[in-house]
C-alpha cells in the first residue's frame, strides 16, 4: 500500500457541523477494495491505460488488453515480460477501467500474494458507496429509505477503514464488509442520492457511530449486547412493525439431527450425539442463548454462534421457535413363506369338488378361481409343487429426529432494518426520522477530511 493511502487512514477528521449548514468535503477520501484473488487478470479501457511498475511508466493505447499473471510469487506483465511484486493501473482519461468485462471507477493496484494476485480497486469513498447500493436495496424503493441506507453505509465504511489494513487494503467486496460490484452495481437514482447526501454520516456524541444494518428484523431489532456481547447505547432493541411485506416475514427450515451434529461439531460448539436442544429467548421472542444436551454433556452458546455454525443463509435469523419430530417411514417388504406354509393350498386343491362348482351361478371371479384351482389339481397329480407365494409386509421404520425451525426476519437484527426503513418511508417518515428510530440518540452530521 502506498504511503498516501496509509496516511489517509489516520487523517479522518469529523467536523461537527449540522446537515443544513455543512461544508462540502474539502478533500476526496480514497479507499481500496480487494475484489478477488486470482491466478491472472486482464485490464483495458476505452481511453487507454497508464501502468506504473516501480519507477517506470508505460502508456497503453485505447481498448488494448493487458494481461497479468502470477509467476513464482510475483506478477508477470505478459506483453512486456516484466516481473514485479506490485503494479499500478490508471485510466488515461475519464473512461472506466475494465477488469475482464466489468467496469470500475478509479484505478487498480495488483499485488503479489501467496497462491495468486490480489486485484484491488482504489477509488473515492463516494464512488465506492455508489457501487454497493444496488446490491443492498432496490433503486425503486422510497428515496428516504435509500438515503438512510446510504448514510449508514458511508458511516460503516469510515468506521471500518482499518478492517483489512494488515492485508494491504481497506475493504473486501463481500458481506464481511459491504458487497461491492463497481459500476454494474450502480443506478442513476441511487447515484443521485449519494451525491445529495455527500459526506453525511451518523454520529453519537460527535463521534462516528458504529452503524450496522440488516435486511429484516422480524418485527423487533436486537441489541449489540445480546448478539455480540458488547453494549452500545444506540444499538438496542426497538420495534419494527413495518415489515409485513418483507420476503422473510415468515420462514421454515428443517435439519436432521445428524446435520446439526456435523455443523455444531465442526464449529467446536458441541461434542457427542445430540439428545435435545433448548432455546432461551428474549420477551420479544428472539433467541438469545441455545443449550444443546448431548451424550457428552451440556453445551451453551449465544444464538448468533449457532446461526453462524449452521450457516447465515440456511438459518435466516435468530428470531425463531423450534420443535423436534421423530420421522417414520413405511417400508414395503416381500417374503417367500417356507414350503410347509403352502400346505393349506395343496389340501384345498385335493378337496376340489367339480360337481359342487358345476351347481354354482358363475361370475368372472368364479371362472378365474376355477381355472386356477384346476391347474393346481393337475400339477398336484403330476407331482409338481405349487409356486412359492409372495407375502407383502409393510413395516414402520424410524428415520431419526428432525429439528424444525419456524421464524421471521433475515440477518443479525442489529441496527437499521432495511425493510423496516422501506415501510417507514412508505408511511411518510423522513430519512432523519428513520435513522433516529433505529439508532436512538444518534445524529446526522457532515464529515470533512483534511
C-alpha positions as CSV (number, residue, x, y, z in Angstrom):
1,X,0.0,0.0,0.0
2,X,1.3,3.5,-0.9
3,X,2.1,5.9,1.9
4,X,-0.7,8.3,0.9
5,X,-3.2,5.6,1.3
6,X,-1.9,4.6,4.8
7,X,-1.8,8.3,5.9
8,X,-5.4,8.8,4.9
9,X,-6.4,6.2,7.5
10,X,-5.1,8.5,10.2
11,X,-6.3,11.8,8.8
12,X,-10.1,11.3,9.0
13,X,-11.4,14.3,11.0
14,X,-15.0,14.5,11.9
15,X,-16.2,18.2,12.0
16,X,-19.4,18.7,14.0
17,X,-21.4,20.7,11.5
18,X,-25.1,20.0,11.2
19,X,-26.7,18.9,8.0
20,X,-28.3,22.2,6.9
21,X,-25.2,24.3,7.3
22,X,-22.4,21.8,6.4
23,X,-19.5,22.4,4.2
24,X,-18.6,20.4,1.2
25,X,-15.9,17.8,1.5
26,X,-12.6,19.6,1.3
27,X,-10.7,16.5,0.1
28,X,-11.9,13.4,-1.6
29,X,-11.1,10.4,0.6
30,X,-10.0,7.3,-1.4
31,X,-10.5,3.7,-0.3
32,X,-9.1,0.4,-1.5
33,X,-11.3,-2.7,-2.1
34,X,-10.0,-6.2,-2.7
35,X,-12.1,-7.6,-5.4
36,X,-10.6,-11.1,-5.7
37,X,-7.5,-13.2,-5.5
38,X,-6.8,-14.7,-9.0
39,X,-4.2,-16.5,-11.0
40,X,-4.4,-14.0,-13.8
41,X,-6.2,-10.7,-14.6
42,X,-6.9,-8.7,-17.8
43,X,-7.5,-5.0,-18.0
44,X,-8.4,-2.4,-20.6
45,X,-10.0,1.0,-21.0
46,X,-11.7,2.8,-23.9
47,X,-9.5,5.8,-23.2
48,X,-6.3,3.8,-22.7
49,X,-4.2,2.9,-19.6
50,X,-1.2,4.2,-17.8
51,X,0.8,1.5,-16.0
52,X,3.4,2.1,-13.3
53,X,5.8,-0.5,-12.2
54,X,8.4,0.8,-9.8
55,X,9.8,4.0,-11.3
56,X,8.8,3.1,-14.8
57,X,5.7,4.3,-16.5
58,X,4.0,2.7,-19.6
59,X,1.3,4.0,-21.9
60,X,-1.3,1.5,-23.3
61,X,-3.5,2.5,-26.3
62,X,-7.3,2.6,-26.0
63,X,-9.0,-0.7,-25.8
64,X,-5.7,-2.6,-25.8
65,X,-5.8,-5.6,-23.4
66,X,-3.0,-6.1,-20.9
67,X,-2.5,-9.4,-19.2
68,X,-1.1,-10.1,-15.8
69,X,-0.5,-13.5,-14.1
70,X,1.1,-15.0,-11.0
71,X,4.6,-16.3,-11.6
72,X,7.0,-17.5,-9.0
73,X,5.5,-15.4,-6.2
74,X,5.5,-12.2,-8.4
75,X,3.3,-10.6,-11.0
76,X,4.2,-11.0,-14.7
77,X,3.1,-8.5,-17.3
78,X,2.8,-10.8,-20.2
79,X,3.0,-8.2,-23.0
80,X,6.2,-6.7,-21.7
81,X,7.7,-9.7,-19.9
82,X,8.2,-7.7,-16.7
83,X,8.1,-9.2,-13.2
84,X,7.1,-7.2,-10.2
85,X,5.5,-7.5,-6.8
86,X,3.2,-4.6,-7.3
87,X,1.6,-2.9,-10.3
88,X,-0.5,0.3,-10.5
89,X,-3.0,0.8,-13.3
90,X,-4.7,4.2,-14.1
91,X,-7.1,5.3,-16.8
92,X,-5.7,7.9,-19.2
93,X,-9.0,9.8,-19.4
94,X,-12.4,9.7,-17.7
95,X,-13.3,6.3,-19.1
96,X,-13.7,3.4,-16.6
97,X,-11.2,0.6,-16.4
98,X,-12.5,-2.9,-17.4
99,X,-11.3,-5.8,-15.2
100,X,-12.2,-8.5,-17.6
101,X,-15.6,-7.2,-18.8
102,X,-16.6,-5.5,-15.6
103,X,-16.2,-1.7,-15.4
104,X,-14.8,0.1,-12.4
105,X,-14.2,3.7,-11.4
106,X,-10.8,4.8,-10.1
107,X,-7.6,2.9,-10.5
108,X,-6.2,-0.6,-9.8
109,X,-3.4,-2.0,-7.7
110,X,-2.3,-5.5,-8.3
111,X,-0.3,-7.2,-5.5
112,X,1.6,-10.4,-5.4
113,X,0.1,-12.8,-2.9
114,X,0.5,-16.4,-1.9
115,X,-1.3,-18.6,-4.4
116,X,-2.3,-15.7,-6.7
117,X,-2.5,-12.0,-7.2
118,X,-4.8,-9.5,-5.3
119,X,-6.9,-7.3,-7.6
120,X,-7.6,-4.1,-5.6
121,X,-9.8,-1.3,-6.8
122,X,-8.8,2.2,-5.5
123,X,-11.4,4.9,-5.8
124,X,-13.1,7.8,-4.0
125,X,-15.3,6.9,-1.0
126,X,-18.4,8.3,-2.6
127,X,-17.9,6.2,-5.7
128,X,-17.4,3.1,-3.5
129,X,-20.8,3.8,-1.8
130,X,-22.4,4.1,-5.2
131,X,-21.1,0.6,-6.1
132,X,-22.7,-1.0,-3.1
133,X,-26.3,0.3,-3.3
134,X,-28.0,-1.9,-5.9
135,X,-26.6,-5.0,-4.1
136,X,-28.4,-3.9,-0.9
137,X,-31.6,-2.3,-2.0
138,X,-33.8,-1.8,-5.0
139,X,-33.5,1.7,-6.5
140,X,-37.3,1.7,-6.8
141,X,-37.6,1.9,-3.0
142,X,-38.7,5.3,-1.5
143,X,-35.9,7.9,-1.6
144,X,-35.9,8.4,2.2
145,X,-35.2,4.7,2.8
146,X,-32.4,4.8,0.2
147,X,-30.9,7.9,1.8
148,X,-30.9,6.2,5.2
149,X,-29.1,3.2,3.8
150,X,-26.5,5.5,2.0
151,X,-25.7,7.4,5.3
152,X,-25.4,4.1,7.2
153,X,-23.2,2.5,4.5
154,X,-20.9,5.6,4.4
155,X,-20.7,5.7,8.2
156,X,-19.9,2.0,8.4
157,X,-17.2,2.4,5.8
158,X,-15.5,5.2,7.6
159,X,-15.7,3.4,10.9
160,X,-14.1,0.3,9.5
161,X,-11.3,1.8,7.3
162,X,-8.7,-0.4,9.1
163,X,-10.6,-3.6,8.9
164,X,-8.2,-5.2,6.4
165,X,-5.2,-2.9,7.0
166,X,-2.8,-5.8,7.7
167,X,-3.7,-7.4,4.3
168,X,-3.0,-4.2,2.4
169,X,-6.5,-2.8,1.6
170,X,-9.5,-1.2,3.4
171,X,-12.4,-3.5,2.4
172,X,-13.2,-6.8,0.8
173,X,-16.1,-6.9,-1.7
174,X,-18.2,-9.4,0.2
175,X,-20.8,-9.4,3.1
176,X,-17.9,-9.4,5.5
177,X,-17.5,-5.6,4.8
178,X,-20.1,-4.5,2.2
179,X,-21.0,-6.1,-1.0
180,X,-19.4,-4.1,-3.8
181,X,-19.8,-4.5,-7.6
182,X,-18.3,-1.5,-9.2
183,X,-20.3,0.4,-11.9
184,X,-22.5,-2.6,-12.6
185,X,-23.9,-2.2,-9.1
186,X,-24.8,1.4,-9.6
187,X,-28.0,3.1,-10.6
188,X,-28.8,6.7,-11.7
189,X,-31.3,7.0,-8.9
190,X,-29.0,5.9,-6.1
191,X,-26.0,7.7,-7.6
192,X,-28.0,11.0,-7.4
193,X,-28.9,10.3,-3.8
194,X,-25.3,9.6,-2.9
195,X,-24.3,13.0,-4.3
196,X,-27.2,14.7,-2.5
197,X,-26.1,13.2,0.8
198,X,-22.4,13.6,0.2
199,X,-20.4,13.4,3.4
200,X,-23.4,12.9,5.7
201,X,-22.7,10.4,8.5
202,X,-24.3,9.1,11.6
203,X,-22.7,10.3,14.9
204,X,-23.1,9.7,18.6
205,X,-21.7,12.3,20.9
206,X,-19.8,13.9,18.0
207,X,-18.1,10.6,17.1
208,X,-18.7,8.2,14.2
209,X,-21.4,5.8,15.2
210,X,-20.9,2.0,14.8
211,X,-23.7,1.9,12.2
212,X,-24.7,-1.5,11.1
213,X,-27.6,-2.8,9.1
214,X,-29.5,-6.0,8.2
215,X,-32.3,-7.0,5.8
216,X,-35.3,-7.7,8.1
217,X,-35.7,-7.7,11.9
218,X,-38.8,-9.8,12.0
219,X,-40.7,-7.0,13.9
220,X,-38.1,-6.2,16.6
221,X,-34.4,-5.4,16.3
222,X,-31.8,-6.9,18.5
223,X,-29.2,-5.3,20.8
224,X,-25.5,-5.4,20.2
225,X,-25.1,-6.8,23.7
226,X,-27.2,-9.9,23.0
227,X,-25.7,-10.6,19.6
228,X,-22.0,-9.6,20.0
229,X,-21.7,-9.3,23.8
230,X,-20.8,-5.6,23.6
231,X,-23.1,-2.9,25.0
232,X,-23.5,0.1,22.6
233,X,-26.0,2.7,23.8
234,X,-27.7,3.3,20.4
235,X,-27.7,-0.4,19.2
236,X,-30.6,-1.5,21.3
237,X,-33.9,-3.3,20.8
238,X,-36.5,-1.2,19.0
239,X,-39.8,-2.2,17.5
240,X,-40.0,-2.5,13.7
241,X,-43.6,-3.2,12.8
242,X,-43.3,-2.1,9.1
243,X,-42.0,-5.4,7.7
244,X,-45.2,-7.3,6.8
245,X,-44.4,-7.3,3.1
246,X,-40.8,-8.4,3.6
247,X,-39.8,-11.6,1.8
248,X,-38.7,-13.3,5.1
249,X,-41.7,-12.1,7.2
250,X,-42.1,-15.9,7.9
251,X,-39.9,-18.8,7.0
252,X,-39.5,-22.5,7.9
253,X,-36.4,-24.7,7.6
254,X,-35.6,-28.2,9.0
255,X,-32.4,-30.1,9.7
256,X,-31.8,-33.7,10.7
257,X,-30.1,-34.4,14.0
258,X,-27.0,-35.6,12.0
259,X,-26.8,-32.3,10.1
260,X,-26.9,-30.3,13.2
261,X,-24.3,-32.5,14.9
262,X,-22.0,-32.1,12.0
263,X,-22.3,-28.3,11.8
264,X,-22.0,-27.7,15.5
265,X,-19.1,-30.2,16.0
266,X,-17.2,-28.6,13.1
267,X,-17.6,-25.2,14.8
268,X,-16.3,-26.8,18.0
269,X,-19.5,-25.9,19.8
270,X,-20.5,-29.4,20.9
271,X,-19.2,-32.9,21.4
272,X,-21.1,-36.1,21.2
273,X,-24.6,-37.1,19.9
274,X,-27.4,-34.6,20.2
275,X,-30.2,-35.7,22.6
276,X,-32.1,-32.4,22.9
277,X,-31.9,-28.6,22.2
278,X,-33.3,-25.9,24.4
279,X,-33.9,-22.2,23.5
280,X,-33.7,-19.2,25.7
281,X,-35.4,-16.2,24.2
282,X,-36.0,-12.5,24.9
283,X,-39.5,-11.3,25.8
284,X,-39.9,-10.2,22.2
285,X,-39.2,-13.8,21.0
286,X,-35.7,-13.6,19.6
287,X,-33.5,-16.5,20.7
288,X,-30.5,-15.2,22.7
289,X,-28.9,-18.4,24.0
290,X,-29.0,-22.1,23.0
291,X,-28.3,-25.1,25.1
292,X,-27.5,-28.4,23.5
293,X,-27.7,-31.6,25.5
294,X,-25.5,-34.4,24.1
295,X,-24.2,-37.7,25.2
296,X,-21.0,-35.9,26.3
297,X,-22.7,-33.2,28.4
298,X,-24.5,-29.8,28.1
299,X,-23.1,-27.0,25.9
300,X,-24.4,-23.4,25.9
301,X,-23.5,-20.6,23.5
302,X,-25.1,-17.4,22.0
303,X,-27.8,-17.9,19.3
304,X,-25.6,-15.9,16.9
305,X,-22.9,-18.6,17.2
306,X,-25.5,-21.2,16.5
307,X,-26.6,-19.4,13.4
308,X,-23.1,-18.9,12.2
309,X,-22.3,-22.6,12.6
310,X,-25.4,-23.7,10.7
311,X,-24.9,-21.1,8.0
312,X,-26.2,-17.5,7.6
313,X,-28.2,-18.5,4.5
314,X,-29.5,-21.8,5.9
315,X,-30.8,-20.2,9.2
316,X,-32.1,-16.7,8.2
317,X,-32.2,-15.2,11.6
318,X,-32.3,-15.9,15.4
319,X,-36.0,-14.9,15.6
320,X,-37.4,-18.4,15.7
321,X,-39.2,-21.2,17.6
322,X,-38.2,-24.9,17.3
323,X,-39.8,-28.2,17.6
324,X,-38.4,-31.8,17.3
325,X,-40.1,-34.5,15.3
326,X,-39.4,-38.2,15.1
327,X,-39.9,-39.1,11.5
328,X,-41.1,-42.5,10.5
329,X,-41.5,-44.2,7.1
330,X,-43.4,-47.3,5.9
331,X,-41.1,-49.8,4.2
332,X,-42.6,-52.4,1.8
333,X,-41.0,-55.8,2.2
334,X,-41.7,-59.0,0.2
335,X,-41.0,-62.5,1.6
336,X,-41.5,-66.1,0.4
337,X,-43.1,-68.5,3.0
338,X,-41.5,-71.8,3.7
339,X,-42.8,-74.8,1.8
340,X,-44.8,-76.0,4.8
341,X,-46.8,-72.8,4.8
342,X,-48.2,-73.6,1.4
343,X,-49.7,-77.0,2.5
344,X,-53.1,-75.3,3.0
345,X,-53.2,-74.6,-0.7
346,X,-52.5,-78.2,-1.5
347,X,-55.0,-79.6,0.9
348,X,-57.6,-77.1,-0.5
349,X,-56.8,-78.3,-4.0
350,X,-57.1,-82.0,-3.0
351,X,-60.6,-81.4,-1.8
352,X,-61.6,-79.7,-5.0
353,X,-65.2,-80.8,-6.0
354,X,-66.1,-80.4,-9.7
355,X,-69.8,-81.2,-9.1
356,X,-70.1,-78.5,-6.4
357,X,-68.7,-75.9,-8.7
358,X,-71.0,-77.0,-11.6
359,X,-74.0,-76.2,-9.4
360,X,-72.9,-72.6,-9.0
361,X,-74.0,-69.5,-10.8
362,X,-70.6,-68.3,-12.1
363,X,-69.3,-64.8,-12.4
364,X,-66.0,-63.7,-13.7
365,X,-64.1,-64.2,-10.4
366,X,-65.5,-67.7,-10.1
367,X,-64.2,-68.6,-13.6
368,X,-60.7,-67.3,-12.8
369,X,-60.7,-69.2,-9.4
370,X,-62.0,-72.4,-11.1
371,X,-59.3,-72.3,-13.7
372,X,-56.6,-71.6,-11.1
373,X,-57.7,-74.5,-8.8
374,X,-58.0,-76.9,-11.7
375,X,-54.4,-76.1,-12.8
376,X,-53.2,-76.7,-9.2
377,X,-55.1,-80.0,-9.1
378,X,-53.4,-81.2,-12.4
379,X,-49.9,-80.1,-11.1
380,X,-50.5,-81.9,-7.8
381,X,-51.4,-85.2,-9.6
382,X,-48.2,-84.8,-11.7
383,X,-46.1,-84.2,-8.6
384,X,-45.3,-80.6,-9.5
385,X,-45.1,-78.4,-6.3
386,X,-47.0,-75.1,-6.3
387,X,-45.1,-71.9,-6.9
388,X,-43.9,-70.1,-3.8
389,X,-46.3,-67.4,-2.6
390,X,-45.1,-63.9,-2.1
391,X,-46.1,-62.2,1.1
392,X,-46.0,-58.4,1.2
393,X,-45.4,-56.8,4.6
394,X,-45.4,-53.0,5.4
395,X,-43.0,-52.2,8.3
396,X,-42.8,-48.8,10.0
397,X,-39.1,-47.8,10.3
398,X,-37.8,-44.8,12.3
399,X,-35.9,-42.2,10.2
400,X,-34.5,-40.4,13.2
401,X,-35.1,-36.9,14.7
402,X,-35.7,-33.8,12.7
403,X,-35.5,-30.3,14.1
404,X,-37.9,-27.8,12.6
405,X,-37.3,-24.1,12.9
406,X,-40.0,-21.6,12.1
407,X,-39.2,-17.9,12.3
408,X,-39.1,-14.4,10.8
409,X,-36.6,-11.8,9.7
410,X,-33.3,-12.1,7.9
411,X,-29.8,-11.1,9.3
412,X,-28.3,-10.4,12.7
413,X,-31.1,-8.0,13.6
414,X,-28.9,-5.1,14.9
415,X,-29.2,-1.5,13.8
416,X,-31.0,-0.5,10.6
417,X,-33.7,-2.8,9.3
418,X,-33.7,-2.2,5.5
419,X,-37.3,-3.4,5.1
420,X,-38.3,-1.5,8.2
421,X,-36.8,1.6,6.7
422,X,-38.8,1.0,3.5
423,X,-42.0,0.6,5.4
424,X,-41.4,3.8,7.4
425,X,-40.6,5.8,4.2
426,X,-43.8,4.5,2.6
427,X,-45.7,5.9,5.6
428,X,-44.1,9.3,5.2
429,X,-41.2,9.2,7.6
430,X,-38.1,11.1,6.6
431,X,-34.5,9.8,6.5
432,X,-33.7,11.6,9.7
433,X,-36.7,10.1,11.5
434,X,-35.8,6.6,10.2
435,X,-32.3,6.8,11.5
436,X,-33.4,8.3,14.8
437,X,-35.7,5.4,15.3
438,X,-33.2,2.6,14.6
439,X,-30.2,4.5,16.2
440,X,-31.7,6.3,19.2
441,X,-29.5,9.2,20.4
442,X,-27.6,9.5,17.1
443,X,-27.4,12.5,14.8
444,X,-26.7,13.1,11.2
445,X,-23.7,15.3,10.7
446,X,-21.3,16.1,7.9
447,X,-17.7,14.8,7.8
448,X,-14.8,16.6,6.2
449,X,-11.3,15.3,5.5
450,X,-8.1,17.4,5.7
